[in-house]
Amino acid sequence: MRVSRYAALVGQADPPWPGWVPPGTRRRLDALNRLCVAAVESILPAGPLAAETAVVVANSYGSVDSTLRFITSIGSYGDHAASPTAFTTSVHNSSAGVLGELLHLHGPSSTISQGGTGGLTVLRWAAMMLTAQRASAVLAVVGDRHVAWSRDIVGRLSACPWPIGDGAAALLIEDGPGPGRELRLGSHAAELTMDGGGLTRGDEALLAQAAVGTRRLRAPDVLGSWWPCCLLAALPWQDPGALQLREVEDGHLAEAWLGPLTPG
């Protein structure tokens, strides 16, 4: 199987709305959904997605701004007058539903919230869907979007050595040969390693040891900021060589490998 298309958006607070998002829908979507649909828009010029395409989204915090708006509406007006619009987009699986609805996709759909290993978990989920022949392709989106309050809280609670950031990446994963990069789970030979960085000394030591003998890049160093799934937003996609990917949280190491880039 292979990652046939890839795009990432980082540090773009309000990306342009794609034309396939109707004006009425734009009014009810929030910042996280806007970021996710904009990332997907970047991979669509290569062609429309098949209706049987599955969708998997990974995020760690859900839509923070919608959650805050929903809670604020309860505090201001009571349970009986809470905002239904804010509630709809506050749930973690909002982005997967939005993408499936707007792109008319009918394959399996799932949302994963697995902290620092969420990015590679969506690749594993995609591989399972393709191996089981439950979908012809998988649209994988990884993203988080902060507000000032959550950026501050996450930074203090995690003792993160990098600034807290946000962004999104979109990948189309397909079976069979073709342009893109071969995808394998686990560890395989590569001269370049990229990982998501470790927040604790133990996790950082685990990543450093795993990368011995290769040139190591840390996604938050490349991006200038960190969030749990930032690895897939920092891929050196145009580097033609094989790439080993790693994420870690609390000693749990996730690994995947992307083969040499094959031009379309």
C-alpha positions as CSV (number, residue, x, y, z in Angstrom):
1,M,0.0,0.0,0.0
2,R,1.1,3.6,-0.5
3,V,0.5,7.2,0.5
4,S,-0.4,8.6,-2.9
5,R,-1.2,12.2,-1.9
6,Y,0.0,14.4,0.9
7,A,-0.5,18.0,2.0
8,A,0.0,19.9,5.3
9,L,-1.1,23.3,6.6
10,V,0.7,24.8,9.6
11,G,0.5,28.3,11.0
12,Q,-2.3,29.5,8.8
13,A,-5.0,30.8,11.2
14,D,-7.8,31.1,8.7
15,P,-7.1,29.3,5.4
16,P,-9.4,30.0,2.5
17,W,-12.6,28.0,2.2
18,P,-12.7,25.4,-0.6
19,G,-15.3,26.0,-3.2
20,W,-17.0,22.7,-2.4
21,V,-18.0,24.0,1.1
22,P,-21.3,25.8,0.6
23,P,-21.8,29.2,2.2
24,G,-24.5,27.9,4.6
25,T,-22.2,25.2,5.8
26,R,-19.3,27.6,6.3
27,R,-21.4,29.5,8.8
28,R,-21.9,26.5,11.1
29,L,-18.4,25.1,10.9
30,D,-15.6,26.1,13.2
31,A,-11.8,26.7,13.1
32,L,-10.8,23.1,13.3
33,N,-13.1,22.0,10.6
34,R,-12.0,24.9,8.4
35,L,-8.4,23.8,8.9
36,C,-9.2,20.2,8.0
37,V,-11.2,20.9,4.8
38,A,-8.5,23.3,3.7
39,A,-5.8,20.6,4.1
40,V,-7.9,18.1,2.1
41,E,-8.5,20.7,-0.6
42,S,-4.8,20.7,-1.2
43,I,-4.8,17.0,-2.3
44,L,-7.9,17.2,-4.5
45,P,-6.4,18.7,-7.6
46,A,-4.9,15.3,-8.4
47,G,-8.5,14.1,-8.9
48,P,-11.8,13.4,-7.0
49,L,-12.0,10.8,-4.3
50,A,-13.9,7.6,-5.0
51,A,-17.3,7.3,-3.2
52,E,-16.1,4.2,-1.4
53,T,-13.1,6.0,0.2
54,A,-12.9,5.6,4.0
55,V,-12.3,8.6,6.3
56,V,-10.2,8.6,9.5
57,V,-9.4,11.7,11.5
58,A,-7.0,12.0,14.5
59,N,-7.1,14.8,16.9
60,S,-6.3,15.1,20.6
61,Y,-8.4,18.0,21.9
62,G,-11.4,18.1,19.6
63,S,-12.7,21.5,18.6
64,V,-11.6,23.6,21.6
65,D,-13.3,26.8,20.4
66,S,-16.7,25.0,19.9
67,T,-16.4,23.3,23.2
68,L,-15.8,26.6,25.0
69,R,-18.7,28.3,23.1
70,F,-21.0,25.4,24.1
71,I,-20.0,25.6,27.8
72,T,-20.3,29.3,27.8
73,S,-23.8,29.1,26.3
74,I,-24.8,26.8,29.2
75,G,-23.3,29.1,31.8
76,S,-25.0,32.1,30.3
77,Y,-28.5,30.8,29.4
78,G,-28.9,27.4,31.2
79,D,-29.1,23.8,29.8
80,H,-32.3,24.5,28.0
81,A,-30.8,27.2,25.9
82,A,-27.4,25.7,25.1
83,S,-26.1,26.3,21.6
84,P,-26.9,23.2,19.3
85,T,-24.5,24.6,16.6
86,A,-21.6,24.7,19.0
87,F,-22.4,21.3,20.4
88,T,-22.5,19.7,16.9
89,T,-19.0,20.8,16.1
90,S,-17.6,20.3,19.6
91,V,-17.7,16.5,19.3
92,H,-14.4,14.8,18.3
93,N,-15.8,13.1,15.2
94,S,-17.2,16.3,13.8
95,S,-14.4,16.7,11.1
96,A,-14.8,13.1,9.9
97,G,-18.5,13.7,9.5
98,V,-18.1,17.0,7.7
99,L,-15.5,15.5,5.2
100,G,-17.7,12.5,4.5
101,E,-20.8,14.6,3.9
102,L,-19.2,17.3,1.8
103,L,-17.2,14.9,-0.4
104,H,-20.0,12.4,-0.7
105,L,-17.9,9.5,0.7
106,H,-19.6,6.3,1.8
107,G,-16.7,4.2,3.2
108,P,-16.1,3.4,6.9
109,S,-15.5,6.4,9.1
110,S,-13.6,6.7,12.4
111,T,-12.1,9.3,14.7
112,I,-9.0,8.5,16.8
113,S,-7.8,10.4,19.9
114,Q,-4.6,8.7,20.9
115,G,-2.3,11.6,22.0
116,G,1.3,11.5,20.9
117,T,0.9,8.3,18.8
118,G,-2.3,9.4,17.0
119,G,-0.7,10.1,13.7
120,L,0.8,6.7,13.2
121,T,-2.4,5.1,14.6
122,V,-4.4,6.5,11.7
123,L,-1.9,4.9,9.3
124,R,-2.4,1.6,11.0
125,W,-6.2,2.0,10.8
126,A,-5.9,2.8,7.1
127,A,-3.7,-0.3,6.5
128,M,-6.3,-2.4,8.3
129,M,-9.2,-1.1,6.1
130,L,-7.3,-1.7,2.9
131,T,-6.1,-5.2,3.9
132,A,-9.6,-6.2,4.8
133,Q,-10.8,-4.7,1.5
134,R,-13.4,-2.6,3.3
135,A,-12.4,0.5,1.3
136,S,-10.7,1.3,-2.0
137,A,-8.8,4.1,-0.4
138,V,-8.5,5.9,2.9
139,L,-8.5,9.7,3.5
140,A,-6.5,10.3,6.7
141,V,-6.6,13.7,8.3
142,V,-4.6,14.6,11.4
143,G,-5.1,18.0,13.0
144,D,-5.6,20.1,16.1
145,R,-6.5,23.8,16.5
146,H,-6.0,25.7,19.7
147,V,-7.4,28.9,21.2
148,A,-5.2,31.1,23.5
149,W,-6.6,29.4,26.6
150,S,-5.9,25.8,25.5
151,R,-2.4,26.8,24.1
152,D,-1.5,28.1,27.6
153,I,-3.0,25.2,29.5
154,V,-1.4,22.5,27.3
155,G,2.0,24.2,27.5
156,R,1.9,24.4,31.3
157,L,0.5,20.9,31.9
158,S,2.9,19.2,29.5
159,A,6.0,21.2,30.3
160,C,6.6,21.1,26.6
161,P,10.1,22.2,25.5
162,W,8.6,23.7,22.3
163,P,5.9,26.3,21.7
164,I,2.4,24.8,21.5
165,G,1.2,24.9,17.9
166,D,-1.4,23.5,15.6
167,G,-2.0,22.4,12.1
168,A,-3.4,19.7,9.9
169,A,-2.2,17.1,7.4
170,A,-4.2,15.2,4.8
171,L,-3.0,11.9,3.3
172,L,-4.7,9.6,0.7
173,I,-3.7,6.0,1.3
174,E,-4.3,3.4,-1.5
175,D,-3.5,-0.2,-2.3
176,G,-1.2,-1.3,-5.1
177,P,1.6,0.3,-7.0
178,G,1.6,3.9,-8.3
179,P,2.9,7.4,-7.5
180,G,3.6,8.4,-3.9
181,R,5.4,6.5,-1.2
182,E,5.1,2.9,-0.1
183,L,3.7,2.5,3.4
184,R,4.8,-0.2,5.8
185,L,4.1,-0.5,9.5
186,G,7.0,-1.1,11.9
187,S,10.7,-0.4,11.5
188,H,12.6,-0.8,8.2
189,A,15.8,0.3,6.7
190,A,16.1,4.1,6.1
191,E,18.9,6.7,6.3
192,L,16.5,9.4,7.6
193,T,14.4,9.2,10.7
194,M,11.6,11.6,11.6
195,D,9.8,11.5,14.9
196,G,7.4,13.6,16.9
197,G,9.8,14.3,19.8
198,G,9.4,13.2,23.4
199,L,8.0,15.4,26.1
200,T,9.7,13.4,28.9
201,R,13.3,12.4,29.3
202,G,12.4,8.7,29.0
203,D,10.4,9.1,25.8
204,E,13.1,11.4,24.3
205,A,15.8,8.8,25.2
206,L,13.7,6.0,23.6
207,L,13.4,8.0,20.3
208,A,17.0,8.9,20.3
209,Q,18.1,5.3,20.8
210,A,15.7,4.1,18.1
211,A,17.3,6.6,15.6
212,V,20.9,5.5,16.2
213,G,22.7,5.0,12.8
214,T,20.3,7.3,10.9
215,R,20.0,11.1,10.4
216,R,17.3,12.1,12.9
217,L,14.8,15.0,12.5
218,R,12.2,16.0,15.1
219,A,9.0,17.3,13.7
220,P,8.6,20.1,16.3
221,D,12.1,21.3,15.5
222,V,11.2,21.5,11.8
223,L,7.8,23.2,12.5
224,G,8.9,25.4,15.3
225,S,6.1,24.2,17.5
226,W,4.6,21.0,18.9
227,W,1.2,19.3,19.2
228,P,0.5,15.6,19.8
229,C,0.1,14.6,16.1
230,C,2.6,17.1,14.6
231,L,4.7,14.4,13.0
232,L,2.6,14.0,9.9
233,A,2.4,17.7,9.4
234,A,6.2,17.9,9.0
235,L,7.0,15.1,6.5
236,P,9.8,15.9,4.1
237,W,7.6,14.8,1.3
238,Q,9.8,15.9,-1.6
239,D,12.9,14.1,-0.1
240,P,13.3,11.1,-2.5
241,G,14.7,8.7,0.1
242,A,13.0,6.2,2.4
243,L,11.8,7.7,5.7
244,Q,11.3,6.0,9.1
245,L,8.6,7.5,11.3
246,R,8.2,7.2,15.0
247,E,5.9,8.6,17.7
248,V,6.0,7.9,21.4
249,E,3.9,8.6,24.5
250,D,4.6,7.2,28.0
251,G,7.0,4.6,26.7
252,H,4.7,3.3,24.0
253,L,6.5,3.5,20.7
254,A,4.7,3.5,17.3
255,E,6.6,3.1,14.0
256,A,5.9,3.3,10.3
257,W,8.0,3.5,7.2
258,L,7.5,5.4,4.0
259,G,9.5,4.2,1.0
260,P,11.3,6.3,-1.7
261,L,9.2,8.9,-3.4
262,T,7.8,7.7,-6.8
263,P,6.8,10.6,-9.1
264,G,3.4,10.6,-10.6
